[in-house]
Amino acid sequence: MSRLVTAHTADLDPDTLAAARALLYDVFDDMTEPDWEHCLGGVHAVLWEDDAVIGHAALIQRRLLHAGRALRTGYVEGVAVRADRRGRGHGGTMMTALERLVRSAYDLGALGATDEGAVFYAARGWRLWRGPTSALTPAGVVGTPDDDDCVYVLPGAVPLDLDGALTCDWRDGDVW
């Protein structure tokens, strides 16, 4: 039997954060310290089975620029399920909790999807951003064409032109 805990980073004990971090490093071959840092400072959905973390997802606040507006965005990071527990609905359980927060507290949701994750998110109503992406860097707005086919949004009340430009705020590591 699994148990979902949702809590802000500040409310999770160091052992839980260490277990979530270890899970992400186990699931993603290319996980980096900036990737882990991107998960911090927001709400985590941590899925437990007995005393083991078997799933993790995080929702942090970011600003995305679109159509002349700075949109308050619930950005999803660090979605992972332990390999031997996949295909049992655990990813959906965590995403349902985070999507509720996106719909109630943000202008939209956004995330950068892997090829494997894209089908999962699309089936949940997330929409592929078809327009050009960029980042607001210390040197100004810089295009991020390598990310043009992996950004997904969960639309909210704010009208979006999915073929328009979308710019994310700056951060170390992968900007999307």
C-alpha positions in Angstrom: 0.0 0.0 0.0 1.4 3.4 -1.0 1.0 6.7 0.9 1.3 10.1 -0.7 2.7 13.0 1.3 2.6 16.6 0.0 4.7 19.2 1.8 6.8 22.2 1.2 10.5 21.7 1.1 10.8 23.5 4.5 8.4 20.9 6.1 10.2 17.8 4.9 12.8 16.2 7.2 16.4 15.8 5.9 16.0 12.0 5.6 13.0 12.4 3.3 14.8 14.9 1.1 17.8 12.6 0.9 15.7 9.7 -0.1 13.9 11.7 -2.8 17.2 13.0 -4.1 18.6 9.5 -4.1 15.6 8.2 -6.1 16.1 10.9 -8.7 19.7 10.1 -9.1 18.8 6.4 -9.4 16.1 7.0 -12.1 17.9 9.7 -14.2 21.3 8.8 -15.6 22.0 12.5 -16.3 20.8 14.0 -13.0 22.9 16.9 -11.7 23.0 19.0 -8.6 21.3 22.0 -10.3 18.5 19.5 -11.4 18.0 18.6 -7.7 18.1 22.3 -6.7 15.4 23.0 -9.2 13.1 20.7 -7.1 13.6 22.7 -3.9 11.6 25.6 -2.5 8.1 24.4 -3.5 5.7 21.6 -2.8 6.9 18.0 -3.1 4.6 15.0 -3.7 6.5 12.1 -2.1 5.1 8.6 -2.5 6.0 6.1 0.2 5.7 2.4 0.3 6.3 1.2 3.8 9.5 3.1 4.8 10.8 3.6 1.2 10.3 6.5 -1.1 9.1 5.1 -4.4 8.0 8.3 -6.2 8.7 12.0 -6.2 7.5 15.1 -8.0 7.9 18.8 -7.1 6.0 22.0 -8.0 7.9 25.3 -7.8 7.0 28.8 -8.8 8.5 30.4 -11.9 7.7 33.3 -14.1 7.2 32.6 -17.8 6.8 35.5 -20.3 4.2 35.2 -22.9 2.2 37.7 -25.0 3.6 40.6 -23.0 2.7 39.1 -19.6 4.8 37.6 -16.8 2.7 34.6 -15.9 2.9 33.0 -12.4 3.7 29.4 -13.3 3.6 26.2 -11.3 6.6 24.4 -12.8 6.8 20.7 -12.3 10.3 19.2 -11.6 11.8 15.9 -10.6 9.0 13.5 -11.5 10.2 9.9 -11.0 8.9 6.5 -9.9 11.2 3.7 -8.8 11.7 1.3 -11.7 10.1 -1.7 -10.0 7.0 0.3 -9.1 6.2 1.8 -12.5 3.0 1.1 -14.4 0.8 1.1 -11.3 -0.6 4.6 -11.4 2.0 6.2 -9.0 3.0 8.9 -11.4 -0.7 9.8 -11.9 -1.2 10.0 -8.1 1.6 12.5 -7.7 0.6 14.5 -10.7 -3.1 14.7 -9.6 -1.9 16.3 -6.4 0.3 18.8 -8.1 -2.2 19.6 -10.9 -4.8 20.6 -8.3 -2.3 23.1 -6.9 -1.5 24.4 -10.4 -5.2 24.9 -11.2 -5.9 26.7 -7.9 -2.8 28.9 -7.4 -1.1 29.6 -10.8 -1.9 31.1 -14.2 -0.6 27.9 -15.8 1.5 24.8 -15.3 4.6 24.0 -17.3 7.3 21.4 -17.4 10.1 20.1 -19.6 9.3 16.5 -20.6 11.5 13.6 -21.6 10.5 11.7 -24.7 9.2 8.9 -22.4 7.3 11.4 -20.2 5.6 13.3 -23.1 3.0 10.7 -23.7 2.1 10.5 -20.0 1.7 14.3 -19.7 -0.3 14.6 -23.0 -2.7 12.0 -21.8 -3.3 14.1 -18.7 -4.2 17.2 -20.7 -0.8 18.9 -20.8 -0.3 20.6 -24.2 2.9 20.7 -26.2 4.2 24.3 -26.6 4.6 24.6 -30.4 6.1 28.1 -30.5 9.7 29.1 -30.0 11.2 29.0 -26.5 13.8 31.2 -24.9 15.3 32.1 -21.6 15.7 35.5 -20.0 19.5 35.3 -19.2 21.9 37.8 -17.7 22.9 38.6 -21.3 19.2 39.1 -22.4 16.7 36.9 -24.1 18.4 33.9 -25.6 16.6 31.3 -27.8 16.5 27.7 -26.5 15.7 25.8 -29.7 16.8 22.5 -28.2 13.9 22.7 -25.9 11.3 23.7 -28.5 9.8 20.1 -28.6 9.8 19.3 -24.9 8.0 22.1 -23.1 4.4 21.2 -22.0 1.8 23.5 -20.4 -1.3 22.9 -18.4 -3.5 25.9 -19.5 -5.4 27.8 -16.8 -7.6 30.9 -17.0 -5.0 33.0 -18.9 -5.4 32.7 -22.7 -2.3 31.1 -24.4 -1.2 31.0 -28.0 0.6 27.7 -28.1 2.3 28.8 -31.3 3.6 32.0 -29.7 6.9 32.7 -28.0 7.5 31.5 -24.5 10.4 32.7 -22.3 11.4 31.3 -19.0 13.2 33.0 -16.1 16.9 32.3 -15.6 18.4 29.6 -13.4 21.6 27.6 -13.3 21.7 24.3 -15.1 18.9 23.4 -17.6 16.7 26.5 -17.9 13.7 24.4 -18.9 
